[in-house]
Each structure stands twice: as C-alpha cells, then as structure tokens.
C-alpha cells in the first residue's frame, strides 16, 4: 500500500516538475536544467514513470482502492461486500476521466497518438514499439549535459 502511495506521489511530482519546466520554457525560451527541448516542445511528459505508463498516478491510485477492497474482503472472510460499490464507482470514474483526458490530449498534441502506441495506458507495454521517452528521436542532449 505504501509503495502505491509513493508511486502516485512520484508520478504527480514528475508531472508537476515537467509542467513547471514547460511554463518556464514558454516564458523564457530557455530549456531548464535536466529537460530536453524536444520534450518541452512536444508538450506532454514522456520521461520517468511517464515513459512506462501514460497515467502512472491514475494506475497507482486505482490500485490503492483495489487493495483496500481486497483487504476488507480478507478481514471479513468474504469475497464480496458492500465496500465493492465504492471501489467499482471509483474505477468507473477513473476510466471515464482517463478516456476523456486521452481524447483531449490526442487532439491537442500531434505526437500523442505515437505515445499511445508506444506506452501502455496503465500497464507498461513491450519496448519493441520504441522507448516511451522518445529518446530514439531526440536530437539534443539535456541542458545539464550541454554544460559539461
């Protein structure tokens, strides 16, 4: 359970860092340290956990609810109980919001369809489709490595 909470925290933090770097880049036209210009120009995060899952934070949060429900079943010695209603409602809500988010992102960002092809929505896909971080298409190094 703690691992899932940490996973959600790190995914949210990576997204927060990326969005702040993107805003800084759009404002100053300077690539912040440890970011790639191509990633910032792309407009959506494809690094860190986001190279493995398009929604790692959603995956972790949904898993928390499945674990809580499973724990309640174990503790009550039953396979079904009323708390399943909450878990199912939460999962349906997340599936719907993920579908909507994906629809908006695919329209807004030209490379998002390629990202969908390469990276699983919640669970990682085979790397045969190309790396999720698009490093195979990258032209420049990070601003950190340029300084070296």
Secondary structure, DSSP 8 states (H G I E B T S, - for coil): -HHHHHHHHHHHHHHHHHHHHHHHHHHHS---TT--HHHHHH-S--SGGGGTBTTHHHHHHHHHHHHHHHHHHHHTT-S--THHHHHHHHHHHHHHHHHHHHHHHHHH-TTHHHHHHHSBSSS---GGG--TT-GGG--S--HHHHH-
